[in-house]
Amino acid sequence: MRIAVVGSGYVGLVAGACFADLGHEVILVDNDEQKLAALQNGQVPIHEKFLPELLERHRGRRLTFSGDLHAAVQASNAIFIAVGTPPTEQGHADLSYVESVARAIPSAINGYKVVVEKSTVPVYTSDWIRKIILRNAAAPDSFDVASNPEFLREGTAVTDFLYPDRIVVGADNERCAAVLREIYAPLTDGSYYQRQDAIPQPDRAQIPPPLIVTSTKSAELIKHASNAFLAMKISFINAVASVCESVGANVQQVCQGIGSDSRIGPRFLNPGIGYGGSCFPKDLKAFRAVAHESGYEFRLLDEVMQINEEQRRRFLRKVRSALWTLRGKRLAVLGLAFKGGTDDIRESPAIMLVQTLLQEGCRIATYDPAAHERAREVLNSSVDFADNPYHAAHGADALLILTEWDEFATLDLQRLHRELKYPIVIDGRNLYDPELMVAQGFTYYSIGRPAVSPESHPLEAGTSTGAFGK
Ligand SMILES: NC(=O)c1ccc[n+]([C@@H]2O[C@H](COP(=O)([O-])OP(=O)(O)OC[C@H]3O[C@@H](n4cnc5c(N)ncnc54)[C@H](O)[C@@H]3O)[C@@H](O)[C@H]2O)c1
């Protein structure tokens, strides 16, 4: 298949590289000249495991980069639109980038084309794309519009794409569905997984993945409903964590108890400082807005969003209760990315907390394995960027863990203790066992579990069971 992918951001670049790995001829189109030049010069603009290998494998062969959308459409059977859909001030998805791509397609149609929504878009977008293409003089049978939502997660994007739980194809006729079936055939017939050079299979992958064909509207809704459900799971467990804190219970034990129910499952039951990133916050708002417009008030989503914001405020209160006043305090902050494994800081709760702590007069030294470059653009010189966790901790009044990077869960605790001015750790991601921390001499605060301190253990009385552990 010959494929154009329009937009070479987190989704487009990963999708393009993976399609090339499945054996297709891919043209990645972007209108950001700097990004294009970087890609053409062999740079990898985002931090994503296995992406450098795939780009190296296919760049200049099955994968080319171009700013010429017209030529890319002419050369392709399928055009995947993977441009951004940021929120407007009213919370709707801004579809102007999608529309501008749709407007450029008709003049390049030189045979049957399938235009595929890869970006996350509200229901009815496919109808609009079709209208726009028809308005610009394309023949009705010269193209179809399909929805193929993307479920990859930053940090594990390549393996998520190649080993998906499912592939959703929204298509309103068989001719169109057949094109997408063919594109994904190396995954659905399992042939990709037989290859010696296949990207290694992650834990939990079920191969081959099912391909679910739905109407385009259902596919559009599946993406919004999935993200809303996952965000709801996060807010739910954060709300449970708050109750645990009030009564002295341990949320990790509660998670184990409820997550082992196969109807619930353990994933996305990780209490923390709330969700962030470029997807959940905007997709929830957009889903809320589209439901409202269609006559349904989806108030559950309001509550999910509110709990998420409250979670950051609760964490700030925890910092205050650990340190009393904040002005002039020196804090070490581990993690700036919105989650581990990525350099993406869009809507990162860690960045929002750092900004608030700066406003409160704290001085901050921070370390993130991948996000310094992007974080510098928003934090400027207001924080010190350290080159490892221990340098960030040196002389600090307390250490805050804000992103669940693997390396933050395996710190040399003795060294950390020596570096900190006071051995206080406030863990927004529950990476450590409180028993272990107190045994190592730390005063340790986490989410949904009693705070502990070597002097008085546990620190907060409550009705602690005394049984800790993750
Ligand atoms: N990031 C994720 O984890 C994720 C996961 C699933 C779905 N999505 C959805 O995928 C879409 C893209 O997200 P992203 O994170 O990759 O965004 P991004 O901002 O990283 O990338 C978008 C790219 O599109 C390019 N672009 C914009 N207008 C263009 C045009 N007219 N022609 C060519 N290129 C253009 C931009 O230059 C940019 O490189 C969004 O709708 C998002 O909600 C994202």
The ligand as a Gaussian input file, in Angstrom:
#p B3LYP/6-31G(d) Opt

LIG

0 1
 N       -0.115000      12.011000      21.547000
 C       -0.829000      10.933000      21.842000
 O       -0.514000      10.152000      22.735000
 C       -2.073000      10.628000      21.047000
 C       -2.638000       9.343000      21.133000
 C       -3.783000       9.064000      20.386000
 C       -4.340000      10.057000      19.598000
 N       -3.776000      11.311000      19.550000
 C       -4.384000      12.314000      18.684000
 O       -3.622000      12.392000      17.487000
 C       -3.616000      13.749000      16.997000
 C       -2.189000      14.239000      16.862000
 O       -1.580000      14.256000      18.145000
 P       -0.013000      14.446000      18.327000
 O        0.250000      14.273000      19.768000
 O        0.715000      13.584000      17.343000
 O        0.136000      15.981000      17.897000
 P        1.465000      16.784000      17.567000
 O        1.182000      18.194000      17.892000
 O        2.640000      16.094000      18.186000
 O        1.633000      16.632000      15.987000
 C        0.812000      17.246000      15.038000
 C        1.647000      17.503000      13.791000
 O        0.787000      17.950000      12.760000
 C        1.483000      18.932000      12.010000
 N        0.507000      19.721000      11.236000
 C       -0.442000      20.572000      11.687000
 N       -1.147000      21.082000      10.654000
 C       -0.661000      20.506000       9.539000
 C       -0.984000      20.626000       8.147000
 N       -1.977000      21.412000       7.714000
 N       -0.258000      19.917000       7.262000
 C        0.741000      19.111000       7.694000
 N        1.090000      18.957000       8.990000
 C        0.399000      19.649000       9.902000
 C        2.237000      19.710000      13.060000
 O        3.316000      20.446000      12.513000
 C        2.707000      18.579000      13.986000
 O        3.961000      18.082000      13.581000
 C       -4.453000      14.546000      17.999000
 O       -5.777000      14.593000      17.539000
 C       -4.384000      13.707000      19.264000
 O       -5.504000      13.904000      20.092000
 C       -2.644000      11.597000      20.246000

